[in-house]
Amino acid sequence: MPAREELPSTIARSPKHAQEIWLETHDAAVKSYGEGERAHRTAFAALKHQYEKVGDHWEAKAEWGPSDEGAAQPGPSGDTAGGVDANASKRHLYDIAKRLDVPGRSTMTKDELVEEIQRANDRETRRSREREG
């Protein structure tokens, strides 16, 4: 199935460049690995080098690179930060948490900010999908 038909809604709400990265990587991965989860994971890993998930969409990162240790590893990597740029500075994470109105952000550690941003992203994605549904 062409990637365009499988484009996740969070990417569909993102800049065209993010969509192109995901689509091209997904199609190449399907040729290498076949349809399925591995092709999707590969496409998301490529996207996470240049974009981070903020709310219900993806935004360009100030500095390119893997978003977390899981995104940096080839193949199945287990847990990742779900598109949150866990390698970003605490200040950057705080600013994202502020945009997402994460309560208690001023007293959180960097790891706690990553976790709460991921939860806020999941909530925003659910809300957007419900509105679209």
Order of alpha helices (4+ residues) and beta strands (2+ residues): alpha-alpha-alpha-alpha-beta-beta-alpha-alpha-alpha
